[in-house]
Amino acid sequence: MKVEVKQLEDLVRELSVEVPSETVNDKIDGKLKDIQRNASIKGFRKGKAPMNMIKSMYGEQAKIDAAEDIIKATYPQAVREKTLQVASYPTVTDFSFTDDGGFAYKAKVEVFPEVGKVDYADLKLEADEIEVKDEEVDEVIEALRKRHSELREVTREAGGTDVVSLDIEVVSDPGKVLKTDRFPDSEVDLGNKLTVKEFKEQIPGMKAGDVKEIDVTYADDYPDETFAGAKLTYRCHVKAVKERILPILSDQFARTVGEGETLLELRMKVRKELERRKTDDRNRMFKGQIIQQVCDKNQVPIPRAMLSEYLDNVVKNFKGRHSDVNEEELRKNYEPIGATNIRWNMLMHHLAKQESIEVLPSDTENLINRFAENYKMTPEQAREALQKSGNIADMRESILEDKVIDFLVSRANISKPGK
């Protein structure tokens, strides 16, 4: 077999493959024999038709089938012979049987770029020092008190921290936002930060039996897109006012919550958890900054086929969740994101080899043990579950990326924002 490689574009290669007649004839003969064994031709028992008749009737089909098999068998050999790191499926063109009985074809394919030494000099990260304030701990403790509180019905007017039971009727909905206009037995927590502003302002002062119409204008950036920018009018009939009875802050409360034997121990655990969350947030921010800077410093080309596949998946996922999708706009918006992700993946693996960063068996074991602990399994059960789901390889990839990021962060210059 003869193989030649021609560079068409930066990452596009064209393989010209010539297969000798001996190989071609063997393939064609094999196809003809397969046809002969299964052919039912009038005047002959199945499988007994003479070969010259089989060649006359099915010769062209045998050549086509043989050509497909030859390409499937020889293309991987050609790639290995020329040590190409392919990044896309091949596009086969110009295939034909030659005058000497051989077979020739061309295949276009994208390859991964040659990545030299990855530059990570002068990386700069910005982040505030991790600090947990007493007020933040107090806020979590208050949330725990609220979670373990009791509601008691009262006969007075509603206050700003009460929970009000309402029958709500929609009397104006110009944008047809809601599918129904009645919400009986609704509960509105006036002490909840997420309760709409108009309810928090106008329901206090009402008592059981009172009725009021309340106009609500939802912000354009309202979290629930269904309501974003909508204007509705609700008729609110108060059925009951309930006050929240909070537990007393004490060692008993800490034991009830299950986070310690004393209130001090509870506060210490809350502080530690807040520190962990802030550390995780900072690490995610560092990761984004590191990836962007390394990709900016190392502008290696990316295979277009990989980017197209990424964008195809983005469009598919959006169409699975939304009925109205502007595919062209979606691809345009996500193209730079996809390019960065693909470029980082290549650079990350080259940097791992460059700096001898690897995933050790102990790294995988530690992750499996954490998985087992989180899901209340034995390590053996966790390993079996992960192997069956095929997630072990993904876990190793995630560990490798974390190690590379940690390596880069340790060599970056970290400063406070604005300095």
PyMOL commands that set and color helices and strands:
alter all, ss='L'
color gray80, all
select helices_A, chain A and resi 21-38+51-81+134-147+197-202+251-257+263-297+304-321+327-354+361-374+379-389+392-410
alter helices_A, ss='H'
color red, helices_A
select strands_A, chain A and resi 2-7+12-19+91-97+103-110+124-126+150-154+163-172+182-189+211-217+231-245+413-415
alter strands_A, ss='S'
color yellow, strands_A
deselect
rebuild
show_as cartoon
